[in-house]
Amino acid sequence: MAFQKGNQLGKGRPRGVPNRTTEQAKVTIQRAVNGILDTMQSDLQEIKKRDPVRAMELAIKLLEFSVPKLKSIDMNATMEIDQRIHQITVNINKPDSDGSNS
């Protein structure tokens, strides 16, 4: 049955209160991540001993969370120039008797 306007039986969750299931999931994930963060550096060193290429791949993936990625931007710009020449001035200098233009 659809929600009826004016229904007072099911008021729902008050505004601003998070869903309990979502909150529990976030707390569980935070606990798991905190446990991993404590040993991450030593784990990466162990992987490096066995498989240096894989360790480097993992390190590069981790860098994405600490160093911002740069995006390339394609830019196609056109500009129309609609200006007219208003004045052209030409100065002609006569050479001095010694041949210089001063």
N, C-alpha and C positions, 0 to 999 in steps of 0.2 A: 504494500500500500504506500502511496506517495505521501510526502509530508504535507499536512494540512495547515494552512495559515491559521494562526491563533491556537495551535495545539500547545497545551500547557503540561502534558505528561512527560514528554521527552525534551528537556531544555537544552541538552547537549553540553559540550565542554565550554566553560567560560572563556572569553576572549583572552588570548595571551598564554593560556596554559597549554603546554605541549602534550601531544599524544603519548600515553604511557609506554606503548609498545615501541614507538620511535625513540623515546628517551632511553629505554632499556637497551635497545640495539646500539645507540651511540655510546653508552657507558661501557658496554661489552667490548666494542671495537677499540675504544680508547685504552682500556686495560690491556688488550692484546698488543696494541701498537707500543704502549709504554714498555712492555716486557721485551719487545723486539729491539727498541731503541737502546736499551741498556747494553745489549750484546752485539749490536750491529757492526761496530768497528772490528771487533775480534772475529766475528763471523766472516766479514769481508776479507780479512787477512788470511783466514783458513782457506777460503775459496781461491784466493790469489795463489796460494802455494800449490793447489791441485790443478787449477785451470785459470791461468792469468788472463786469457781472452775473455772468459765469462765474467771474471771479477771486474774487468774494465767496462764491459757492457752494463753491468749492474751499477757501477759507479757513475757512468754517464746518465743512466736513467734517474739516479738519485740527484744528480746535479740539476735536473729540470725543476726540482722543488726548491732549490736555493738560488739559482741564477735565472733571471727572467729570459725567456726566449725572445729573440729578435725576429720580427716578421718582415719579410720583404714586401714592399709596396709597389704595385704597378700604377703608374700615373700616366694617363693620356690627357694631355692638355692642349687645347687649341686657343689661340688668341687672335682676334681680328683687330687690326689696326686701321682705324678710320680717321686719319689725321691728314690735313692738307698743309702744304708748305705755304706759310704766310709771307715770308720775306727771304730773299737771298741777297746777301751783301758780298760784293767782290771788291777787294782792295788791291790796287795795283801800285806798287812802289817803283819809283824811278831809281835806277842805280846812281850812286854818287860818281864823282869823277875818278875815284880810285877803283871802281868796279864792284864795290860792296853795296848791299841793300840795307841801308840803315834808316 
